[in-house]
Each structure stands twice: as structure tokens, then as C-alpha cells.
Amino acid sequence: LTKSSLYYSSEIANPFMLEAFNYFDENNKRFDTAKAAYNLGMNEIYNYKLDNASQHITYAYEIFSFYGGNNICYPTCAMGILAAIDKNYCLAIQHFTNVVQFATNNFAKITANINLCHCYRKLQNYNMANAKLKIAGTLLKEDATDKMVLTRNYLFAKAMMLYEVPAPDLVASYLLIKEAFQTETDLGYSTYNIYLAKWIMKLSKCIGEKNISPQIITLSKKKLTTYKQFCYDDKVMWGNFMFW
């Protein structure tokens, strides 16, 4: 299972996760099987294998429900992501709200509140969307693990709020996306660099900004994975819940 976390490529990581799942399952290690199932499910979401993801996430949820404890917030968040991908935002809100209640760490709470912001924005309930984003921002100022990753996700959510509200502020949205991209770059990550580059190019055309770096232009021409293309088209960034 640890091997799988060494790979950024979901396709490479998947066989290691499946090997761990099968091993724990064969040896009747129910709790560890649930952890492996959750990892598999998240990985399958990233690979856009949603039926498989749903099966593994549901399996993990049922076992964690049986054993109890705060670990249930992980598959609950994944169930929220699956519901949101299916555009069942009301159900997704239920799941993400439960994460906020179950979670004992700020990473989970911030992630869930950012996801709630996306859901309420999709339902055009901008007051609630802004309220959830404000909570995420407040928590982000406190001690939080992986703070830079969360900051990137927070900046993107804020940018989308300004992009989609009835009186949009496209310049502010553009600047926030640039800041999110810089945050990603400063981390040395490439998880969402193509995704964010495409948004920078899109918004730069909207506001008539022509001073775009060659790096952004090059990245924006690259192809997104099926999952990220869906997220791009739907103006969201669901996620990331860390593998554990």
C-alpha cells in the first residue's frame, strides 16, 4: 500500500493498491481492507472508472461504519465527490456536511467546506457558497496539514465564485487563478498545472490580457485526463483527499 503512494500516476499506482486490497482481504484484515478499498476508490475516481470507484468506496464506508471512528470521513468525502460528479449536488452536500461533523483535522474540514462551496455554487445558492468558503478560509489561517495544497484549492474555489456569480469579476478571478497556479508551482507539484494553465488562458482572453508566460501557453495546450477534463468543463476542483 505504501508503494502505491510513491507514484503520481494513478494508473501505475492502481496495481499496488489492488495487490494490497487482495492481500488484506485474503487474510481477513477487515480494517486494512477498508483502507485499501478507499485508496482504490479514490484512484478509480481519478481514472474516471466511476462504477468501480463507487463499489470500493461503498465497501470502505460500510466497514468503517461497522467499526466506528473518525476514519469514516474519508469514504464519506469520496461519496460526496461521486454524487457531485453525477450532479446530485443535494446528496453531495449531505455527504460533505457529514465530513465536517466527523472530521477531527483541519485538512478534512477545509476540503469538505471547499467542496460544499462548489455544490452550493452549482445550485446557485451563492450566499451559502460564500459562507462555506469563508469557513474554509478561516480554518486555513489556523494550523492545517498540507496548507499549500489547500490554499491552491481555496484560491480556485474563490476564483470560480467570482467567475460565476450574476455580476462576475473576471479580473479578480484571473488573478486568483494565477495565484493558485503559482502556489502549485512553488510546491513543485504538477497535479493541476495544466488544468490551471487552461483557466489562465481562458480568462486572459475574457479580459484581454496578452502578457502570458510561455510556460502557461505551453501547458495550456496539453491534454487533460478524462477526470480533469470533466472537472474543467464543470468549473470545479473536487478534492484532494490524501491517500493514507
N, C-alpha and C positions, 0 to 999 in steps of 0.2 A: 504493500500500500504506500509505503514511503517512497519507493521507486517512482511511482506514478506522479508524485508531486515535483519530481525533478524536471519534468517536461512541460514546456509551454504549449506544445502541440497536443490538442485533445485527442487526436487520432492515435498518436504514439502512446499517450498515457492510458488509453482505454484498455488495452490487453492486460496491463499490470493491475488495473483496478478489478477487472473481471477475474483475474487469477486470484487476487486477494479475496474477492467475494466467494468464489467457489471453495477456496481453502477453508474459510471460516464456516461456510455453510455445511461442508462435509464433516467438520469437526464440532458441529453443533454449538458454535460460539455465536449466540444469537445477537448480543450487543455489538460485537465486532462486525457481524454480517450486516447489521443495520447501518453502521458507519460506512462500510464499503458500498452498500446499496445507495446510500445518499451520494457518495462521490461519483458513482457510476451514473446516477440520475442527472446530476449537475453536468457531468461531462457530455451526456447524451443531449441535454438541452443545448449546449454549445455546438454540438454536431448536428443539431436540428432533427434528432431522432426522437420526436416528442412522445410517441406511443411507448417506446422502450423507457424513456425517462419517467413517464407517468407511473409505469409499473414499479420501477425501482424506488421512486420517491414515496409512493404509497406504501410499499413494503417497509421502508425505513420508518415512516410515520407510525405505522401500526405497532412496530416493535418498540419504538421509543414511547408510544402511548402506554403500552403494557408495562414497561419498566418504570416509567415516570422520569422526572428530572427535566432540567432546562435544555438538554440536548434536542428536545423536540422542536425548538425554534428553528433549527437548520432545515429539516424537511418541510416545515410549515412555510418557511420563506420560499422554498423551491416550488411548493404547491401554489403559492401566490403568483410566482413568475409564470408557471404553466397556465394558470387561469387568465392572467393578463395577456399572454401570447394569444390565447383563444378569445381575447377581447371581452371576457366575462369580468369586467372591472369590479362589479359589486362583490363577487366571490373573492376576487384577489384582495380587495380591501379587508374582507373578513380575515383572510389568512395573514396579511401583513399587520393588521391590528393585533392579532394573537401573538405575533412575533414580538411586538413592542411589550406585550404583557409578560411573555415567557422569558425574554432575554435578560441576562444578568451582566452584559457587557455593552459598552457604547457602540462598538462596531456593528453589532446586530441591530441595535435600536436606530442608529443613524441610517443604516442600509434600509431598514423597514420604512422609516419615515420618508426617505427619498423615493422609495417605490410607491408609497401612499400618495406622495405629491404627483407622480406621474399618473396614477389611477384617477385621482380627483380632477386633474387637468383634462384627461380624456373624457371625463363626464361633464366637463365644462363647469365644474364647481371650483372656481378659481379662489374663492375665499378659503375653502378647506385645503386646497392645494398649497396656497401660500402659508397657511397655518402649519402644515406638516413640514414644509421647507424651513420655516422659522425654527421649529423644534430641532430639526436636523442641524441647522446652523449653530444653535445654542449648544447642543451636545458636542458638536465638532470643536468648539472652543475649549471644551474640557479635555481631560485625558482620554485618548482613544487610540487603539492599536491601528496600524496601517493608516495613519492620519492623512498622508498624502493621497493615497488611493481614494479615500472617502472624500477628500477635498475635490479631486477631479470629478467624481460623480455628482457631488453637490453643485459645483460650478455648471456642469452640463444641465442639470435639472433646472437651475435658476435661469440659464440661458433659454431653455425651452419654454419656461413660463413667460418670459419677455417676448418670445417669438410668436406664441400662440394666443395670447390674451387679445381681447377685442381691440385694444389700442396698443399694438406692438411697438417695442423699442428695438429696432433691428441693429442699431449701432451698439447699444449696450449688450445685446445678445451676442453679437460678433466678438466683442472684446472679451466676454466671459468664455466663449468657446476657445479663443486664442489662449486665454489664461489656463483653461483646462488642458489644452494641448501642451503648453509649456510645463505644466505640472507633471504630465505624463513623461515628457522628455527629461525633466530633471530627475525623475525616478529611475531613468534608464530603462523604462518599460516600452513595449511596443504593442501592448494589448489592444488599445483603442486609437493608436496614432493615425491609421488610415481612416478610420471612422470619423475622427475629429477633423482631420485634414479635409475630408469631403464637406463637412459642415462649414469649415472656414471658407472654402471656395464658394459654396452655395450662398452664404451670407455676404461674402465680399461682392458678389455680383449684384445682390439686392441693394447694397448701399453705395455701389460704385467705387469700392476700394480696389485700387490696382497695384498697390505695393505689397505683393505677396512673395514670400521667400521661395526660392527654387525647391527647397525641401518639401514645403507644403504642396506645391504644384505636382511634384513627382509622386508623392504619397497619394494624393487625391485621385490619381489616375489608376491606382491599383485596385484590384477586385476585392470586395468584402466576402467573407464566408456567408453561407446561406442564413445563418442565425443573425449575424451582424447586419446583413442587408435588410432583413425583416425589421430589425431594431431601427435602422436608419430610415426606412420608409415610414415607420410608425412613430418616429421622433422620440425615442426613449433610449435609456441605457439601463436595462434591468440588471441589478445586481450587484457586484460580485460578492458571493458568499464564499469565504475561503474554504478550501479543502482542509480537512483535519483528520 
